[in-house]
Amino acid sequence: MTTTPPEPDESGGEPVGSTTAPGPVRWKGLLAVLAVLRRVIDRILALLCIVTFTLLVVVVAWQVFTREVLNDSAPWTTEAASYTFVVLAIFAATYVFSERGHIAVEILVEKLPLGGQKIMAIVIEAIVIFFIVAAFIVGGSRVASNAWGQDLSTLPFTVGQMFLVLPIAGVIILFYSVSHLIGILAGAEKPTPDFDENAEAI
């Protein structure tokens, strides 16, 4: 006995009798756009992390060289290394949000049924969004504004300019969290992130 494939709808839509889930199809365009944006932002963040880490190594190496070899430590290196390290840590933590790679205790969530896991994932992303908006975007913007005129003692920047990294990182993390939330609602992402053995080994 042979079966015939479902005939296409005259309107050009889904074939008649098709069992394709409407959810992923309805979200397909938005998910594709978000995936492209994520790839672009990921590459920019990765480049920023590489450049910042290289700068940190150069600054620290020069500090050691001037102190141990020239016996006259460059005064600007301590402040530069401190702020460079902070910027690197924030950008690196932001980059990890793209793959939901931060430490998470999932032993209890994974025991829930799929529907419960999905609800917990949505609640977690909502909490992340609230914290990021309140602490990083709003709080970081206020801190940067209040310290905008406070000069650094050895660098040609102000404290407020350095604190701009907080709202910038907050906007990127907000984008990642909203993307994950949409992916979970659309069924394109699992409620709990996959375990990466390679990342664990590193």
N, C-alpha and C positions, 0 to 999 in steps of 0.2 A: 504493500500500500504506500503510495507516494503522497506527499503533502505539497501544496502549492504555496509559494511565499505570499505574504500579505500584499494586497494591491495598494498602490499609492493613492493617497487621497487626491481628489480632483483639485483641491485648493493648493496643492503643492506642499502640504504639511506632512505629518507623520503618517506612515502607512496604516491603512485600516487594519485593525486587529493586532497592531504592534504592541509588545509588552514592555517597550522601553520606558524606564522611569521618567516622569516629567520633571522631577526636581533638578537633576544634573543638567538636563537640556535647557531648562529655564535659566540656570545660573551660568551656562557655558560661556557666554560672551563676557560677562563681568569677571569670571574666574580667569579667562585668558588674558584680559587686560591687566588684572592684578599680578598674574604670573610674570608678565613682561616687565612691569614696574619693579617687582621684587628682584628680578635678575639684574636690572640696571642699578638699583640701589645697593644690592649685594656687592656688585663689582666696585662701585664707588667707595663703599665702606671698607672693602678688603684693601683697596689701594690706599685709603687713608690710614688704615692700621699699619700697613707695610711702611709707608712714609714716616709715620709718627714713631714707629719702633726703631727705624733706621736713625732718625734724628735723636732719639733717646740714647742709642748706643754711641753715636758720635759725641754727644754732649758729655756723657759719662766718661768716655775714653779720653776726651780732651781734659776733663777735670782731673783725672788720675795722672795724665801726662804732665800737666802744669804743676801739680802738687808734688809728684814724686821725682820728676826729672828736672823741671825748671825751678823747683822749690818756691814757686809763687803761684798758688792756686787762683785760677780765674774766678773772680767773685760772682759773676753772673751764672756760672754753671750750676750751682746748687739750686737756685730758684728756677732756672730753665728746666733742669732735670725733674724737679718736683711737679711743675705744671704739665710738662710733657707726659709724665707717667700718668697723671690724672686723666688727661685727654685720651691717652691710649686706652686706659681701663674703661672709660665710658664708651668709646667707639667700639671696642672689642665686645663689651657686654651688649651693646646695641646690635652688633652683627649676629650674636648668638640667638637673639630673639627671632631672626628670620627662620631658623630651623627648629624653634622651640627647644633649644638645647640646654637651657638652664636646669640646674638640679631640681628634681621633683620627686616627691615620695608618692608613688602611685599604687602601692600595695593594696590600699583599701578601695581606691577608685576602680581598679581592675576587677575587683570582686563583684561590682555592681553589674546589673544587666546593661545592655548597650544603650538603652534609653536613659538610664541613670548616669552612665558615663558621659553621654552627650550633654545632659543637663549640668553636670559638674564642670565639664570643659567650658560651657558657655558662661557659667558663674565665675570661673577662674579668669577667663578673658575679660569679663566685665570688671572684675576687681583690678586687674592689671590696667585696663583703660582708665578707670577712675584714679588710680594712684599716679599714673603717668601724667594725666592732665593736671591733677592737683599739685604734685610735687615737682615734676620736671618742667612742664610747659608754663603753668601759672607761677609756681614758686621760683623756678629757675629764671624766668623773665624778670620777676621782681628783684631777685638778688642781683642779676646783671645790671638792671637799671639803677639800683641803689649804689652799686659799687663802680658805676661807669667812670666816674671821675677820680677814682682812687688809683694812683699810679703805682706800678711795681718799682721797687727800688733799683733793680739792675737791668730791667728789660724795657724795651720801647712799647710796652702795652699797658693797659689798665686791667685791674682785677675784673671789672665788669666785662671787658672784652673776652677774657679767658672763660668767664662763667657763661658766655653765650653757648658753649658746648652743651649745657644742660637742656635748654629749650630745643636746640637743634636735634639732639639725640631723642628728646621726648617726642617730637613730631614723627621721627622715623619709627620709633617703637610703637607709637599709636597706629601708624600705617600697618606695621606688621601684625599687631594685635587685631585690628579690624579685618585684615586679610584672613587671618586664622579663624576668626569668628565667622566670617562669611563662608569659608571653606568647610567648617564644621556644620553649619546650618544647611549647606548644600549637599553634604555627604561626601565632599571631595577630600576631606581630611579626617583621619581617625580622631576620636575624642582624646586619646592619649598618644603622645608622640612615640614613634618607633624607637626601639633601643638600638643604638649604633655601637657595635662591638669595636669598630676601628677607633671611634672617638673615645670610647672607654679605655682602650689600650694606650692611646696617646696621653 
